[in-house]
Amino acid sequence: MKSFSNTYIFIFSTVMVTIVAVLLSFVSEQLRPIQEKNVEVEKKLDILRSVGEAKNLSEVKKKDEYVEDEYNKFITGSFVINAAGEMQEGIDAFQVNMKEELTKPKADRNLPIFMYTAGDSTNKYVIPLRGRGLWGPIWGYVSFYDDFNTIYGAIFAHSKETPGLGAEIDQSWFQQQFINKTIFDENANFVSVKVIKGGARPDDMHGVSAISGGTITSTALQNMLMECLDNYVDYFQNVKLNKNE
């Protein structure tokens, strides 16, 4: 039987590893535009879902085109502010990466807001959220009426939460609880929305019922709401103050 020297085996293995690495790198680069487009479409779909649009997604064949058309139709503006509520010029709201922004000091964050114009010509405002659940990241979008207090809609998503428990944050029955909840109390103090273990009272304007068996994820989502929306409080209060003048 023919035997191979250790040197030959080493060289052969090195060459094969190099070839495979080059091929994988090439394939990755070729797929990158497709992957980036998928991320873009998914983000646009989440924004639309937070205001109740893209209702016919399951019925269309060309889903990407449908999402693009819906987004261009209903999302009529966007802008970026800082934590002091000041407009930030020259920054594309859609390109802001909230994962990166939330690692910065609060004063240095770029905070996107997306404007939705409904069929009745009224405007709603969409805020991105990002946090950490039990097993991985959680994220979502909350939309507000133009009082910047009352929630118009909300969607949440996750990557690794426990099926049947914390993973239920992406279900409509949970998300619909947030509709018409308010994030400021009667004294205009920011209180966000609490996710209450054991269930929220029907008349609680700042509380929703937690997921049974999903306490940790429910708490994580509550923390995400508090921490992310807190970035926008100065802007919300300034807008309300200007409206009342």
C-alpha positions as CSV (number, residue, x, y, z in Angstrom):
1,M,0.0,0.0,0.0
2,K,1.3,3.4,-1.0
3,S,1.9,5.7,2.0
4,F,2.2,9.5,2.1
5,S,4.6,11.5,4.1
6,N,3.5,13.8,6.8
7,T,4.8,16.7,4.7
8,Y,2.6,15.7,1.7
9,I,-0.5,15.3,4.0
10,F,0.2,18.7,5.5
11,I,0.6,20.5,2.2
12,F,-2.5,18.7,0.7
13,S,-4.6,19.7,3.7
14,T,-3.4,23.3,3.6
15,V,-4.2,23.6,-0.1
16,M,-7.7,22.1,0.3
17,V,-8.5,24.3,3.3
18,T,-7.3,27.4,1.3
19,I,-9.4,26.4,-1.7
20,V,-12.5,25.8,0.4
21,A,-12.0,29.1,2.2
22,V,-11.7,31.0,-1.1
23,L,-14.8,29.3,-2.4
24,L,-16.8,30.1,0.7
25,S,-15.7,33.7,0.7
26,F,-16.7,34.0,-3.0
27,V,-20.1,32.5,-2.4
28,S,-20.6,34.8,0.7
29,E,-19.8,37.9,-1.4
30,Q,-22.1,36.8,-4.2
31,L,-24.9,36.3,-1.7
32,R,-24.3,39.5,0.3
33,P,-26.6,41.7,-1.9
34,I,-29.4,39.2,-1.6
35,Q,-29.0,38.9,2.2
36,E,-28.9,42.7,2.6
37,K,-32.0,43.1,0.4
38,N,-33.8,40.5,2.6
39,V,-32.9,42.4,5.7
40,E,-34.2,45.6,4.1
41,V,-37.5,44.1,3.1
42,E,-38.0,42.5,6.5
43,K,-37.4,45.8,8.2
44,K,-39.8,47.6,6.0
45,L,-42.4,44.9,6.6
46,D,-42.0,45.2,10.4
47,I,-42.5,49.0,10.2
48,L,-45.7,48.4,8.1
49,R,-47.0,45.8,10.5
50,S,-46.6,48.1,13.4
51,V,-49.3,50.3,11.8
52,G,-51.5,47.5,10.5
53,E,-50.5,47.6,6.9
54,A,-49.2,44.9,4.4
55,K,-52.4,43.1,5.2
56,N,-52.4,41.1,2.0
57,L,-48.9,39.8,2.2
58,S,-50.0,36.1,2.3
59,E,-52.0,36.5,-0.9
60,V,-49.3,38.0,-3.2
61,K,-46.7,36.1,-5.2
62,K,-44.0,38.8,-5.4
63,K,-43.8,39.6,-1.7
64,D,-40.7,41.8,-2.0
65,E,-42.3,44.0,-4.6
66,Y,-45.5,44.2,-2.5
67,V,-43.7,45.3,0.6
68,E,-41.7,47.9,-1.3
69,D,-44.9,49.3,-2.8
70,E,-46.7,49.4,0.5
71,Y,-43.8,51.0,2.2
72,N,-43.5,53.7,-0.4
73,K,-47.2,54.3,-0.3
74,F,-47.7,54.6,3.5
75,I,-44.3,55.6,5.0
76,T,-44.3,59.2,3.9
77,G,-41.4,60.5,5.8
78,S,-38.6,59.8,8.3
79,F,-36.1,61.7,10.4
80,V,-33.5,61.3,13.1
81,I,-33.3,63.1,16.4
82,N,-30.9,62.9,19.4
83,A,-31.9,62.2,23.0
84,A,-32.4,66.0,23.6
85,G,-35.1,65.9,20.9
86,E,-33.1,67.9,18.4
87,M,-33.2,67.1,14.7
88,Q,-30.1,65.5,13.2
89,E,-29.4,66.5,9.6
90,G,-27.8,64.4,7.0
91,I,-28.6,61.0,8.5
92,D,-30.8,58.4,6.8
93,A,-33.3,57.1,9.4
94,F,-33.7,53.8,7.6
95,Q,-29.9,53.1,7.8
96,V,-29.6,53.7,11.5
97,N,-28.6,50.5,13.3
98,M,-30.3,50.5,16.7
99,K,-28.0,47.7,18.0
100,E,-25.0,50.0,17.5
101,E,-26.8,53.1,18.7
102,L,-27.8,51.6,22.0
103,T,-24.1,50.8,22.8
104,K,-23.3,54.6,22.7
105,P,-23.8,57.0,25.5
106,K,-27.4,58.3,25.5
107,A,-26.4,61.8,24.4
108,D,-24.6,60.4,21.3
109,R,-27.4,58.3,19.9
110,N,-29.1,58.8,16.6
111,L,-32.8,58.0,17.0
112,P,-34.9,57.3,14.0
113,I,-38.6,58.1,13.6
114,F,-40.8,56.9,10.7
115,M,-44.0,58.7,9.7
116,Y,-47.0,56.8,8.5
117,T,-49.9,58.5,6.7
118,A,-53.1,56.6,6.9
119,G,-55.9,56.6,4.3
120,D,-57.7,59.3,6.3
121,S,-54.6,61.5,5.9
122,T,-53.7,61.4,9.6
123,N,-50.1,60.8,10.7
124,K,-48.8,58.1,13.0
125,Y,-45.1,57.8,14.2
126,V,-43.1,54.6,14.4
127,I,-40.3,54.1,16.9
128,P,-37.8,51.1,16.7
129,L,-37.0,49.0,19.7
130,R,-34.2,46.6,20.5
131,G,-33.4,44.6,23.7
132,R,-32.2,41.3,25.0
133,G,-34.5,38.4,25.8
134,L,-33.8,35.2,27.7
135,W,-31.7,33.5,24.9
136,G,-31.0,36.2,22.4
137,P,-32.0,39.6,21.0
138,I,-35.6,40.8,20.9
139,W,-36.8,43.8,18.8
140,G,-39.8,45.5,17.5
141,Y,-41.6,48.7,16.5
142,V,-44.2,50.8,18.3
143,S,-46.4,53.3,16.5
144,F,-48.0,56.3,18.2
145,Y,-50.9,58.7,17.4
146,D,-49.8,62.2,16.9
147,D,-50.2,62.9,20.6
148,F,-46.9,60.9,21.0
149,N,-48.5,59.2,24.0
150,T,-51.2,56.8,22.8
151,I,-50.0,53.6,21.1
152,Y,-51.5,52.9,17.7
153,G,-49.9,49.5,17.1
154,A,-46.9,47.3,18.1
155,I,-45.0,44.4,16.8
156,F,-42.3,42.4,18.5
157,A,-39.9,39.7,17.2
158,H,-37.2,37.5,18.5
159,S,-34.5,35.0,17.4
160,K,-34.3,32.4,20.1
161,E,-37.0,32.7,22.7
162,T,-38.6,29.5,24.0
163,P,-41.5,28.2,21.8
164,G,-44.9,28.4,23.4
165,L,-43.5,30.6,26.2
166,G,-41.4,33.7,25.6
167,A,-41.6,33.2,21.8
168,E,-45.3,34.3,22.1
169,I,-44.2,37.9,22.0
170,D,-44.5,37.7,18.2
171,Q,-48.1,36.7,18.3
172,S,-50.9,39.1,17.5
173,W,-52.9,38.3,20.7
174,F,-50.0,39.6,22.8
175,Q,-49.2,42.6,20.6
176,Q,-52.8,43.8,20.3
177,Q,-52.9,44.4,24.0
178,F,-50.6,47.5,23.5
179,I,-53.1,49.3,21.3
180,N,-54.4,52.5,23.0
181,K,-52.1,52.1,26.0
182,T,-50.4,55.3,27.0
183,I,-46.8,55.9,28.0
184,F,-47.3,59.1,30.1
185,D,-49.4,59.4,33.2
186,E,-51.9,62.1,34.0
187,N,-49.1,64.3,35.3
188,A,-47.1,63.9,32.0
189,N,-44.5,61.7,33.7
190,F,-43.0,59.0,31.4
191,V,-44.1,55.6,32.8
192,S,-43.9,53.4,29.6
193,V,-46.0,50.2,29.5
194,K,-45.6,47.5,32.1
195,V,-45.9,43.8,31.3
196,I,-47.7,42.5,34.3
197,K,-47.4,38.9,35.6
198,G,-50.8,37.5,36.5
199,G,-52.6,39.9,34.2
200,A,-53.2,43.6,33.9
201,R,-56.5,45.2,34.9
202,P,-58.8,46.1,32.0
203,D,-58.7,49.8,33.0
204,D,-54.9,49.9,33.4
205,M,-53.8,52.4,30.6
206,H,-50.1,51.6,31.2
207,G,-50.2,47.8,31.6
208,V,-50.6,44.6,29.6
209,S,-50.7,41.0,30.6
210,A,-47.5,39.1,30.7
211,I,-47.1,35.8,28.8
212,S,-47.9,32.8,31.0
213,G,-44.7,30.9,31.6
214,G,-42.7,33.5,29.8
215,T,-41.8,35.8,32.8
216,I,-38.2,36.4,31.9
217,T,-39.0,37.4,28.3
218,S,-42.0,39.5,29.4
219,T,-39.7,41.4,31.8
220,A,-37.1,41.8,29.1
221,L,-39.7,43.2,26.7
222,Q,-40.9,45.6,29.4
223,N,-37.3,46.7,29.9
224,M,-36.8,47.2,26.2
225,L,-39.8,49.4,26.0
226,M,-38.7,51.5,29.0
227,E,-35.1,51.9,27.8
228,C,-35.8,52.6,24.2
229,L,-38.8,54.9,24.5
230,D,-36.9,56.8,27.2
231,N,-34.6,58.0,24.4
232,Y,-37.5,59.8,22.8
233,V,-39.2,61.4,25.9
234,D,-37.7,64.9,25.4
235,Y,-38.8,65.0,21.8
236,F,-42.3,63.7,22.6
237,Q,-42.7,66.3,25.4
238,N,-41.4,69.1,23.2
239,V,-43.8,68.3,20.5
240,K,-46.7,68.2,22.9
241,L,-45.7,71.4,24.5
242,N,-45.5,73.2,21.1
243,K,-48.9,71.9,20.2
244,N,-50.4,73.4,23.4
245,E,-48.8,76.8,22.9
